[in-house]
Amino acid sequence: MDQDTFAAGQVVQLKSGGPLMTVEMVGERYGDPHVWCVWFDKMKKFNDTFRPEALKLVPAKAPPPAFANVGYASAKGRI
């Protein structure tokens, strides 16, 4: 996977595993392609750069259904 495959805002992960990370930007560092990523561990923010070959794109999940489409039960039955 080359640097053109990744874009800011995408969710990636190291091919070897680890936390899900968000791509901040893609470009060159020391003349080689790199991907700048950010992630959180509890309340602490981390960031680092990675070679594109070390990363894999995480497929986007379908959004959850809207509240309006979900039926809720009350003490007297369905609302």
Phi, psi and omega in degrees: 000127181261175186296336180288346181282334182260150179218154178306137179096344179285154178259129182229170177211150174297142179301333179276358181110192180110189184289157171286139184231152177256132178287125176269318178196164180231137179183204181249145175222125183056033177081001179244151178294138178219157177239123179272126184233154176227145177206167181238143171237106189061244182256003184260132180269137176235153171210153180195170175249149182222150172290140181303328181295340182272352186249154172230146179283135178265123181300141178289141177272152175294141180294150179292156179296150179290153179303326183297336182267000184253129177276138179240146178262141174250182180297333182260002182125195181291145177270000000 
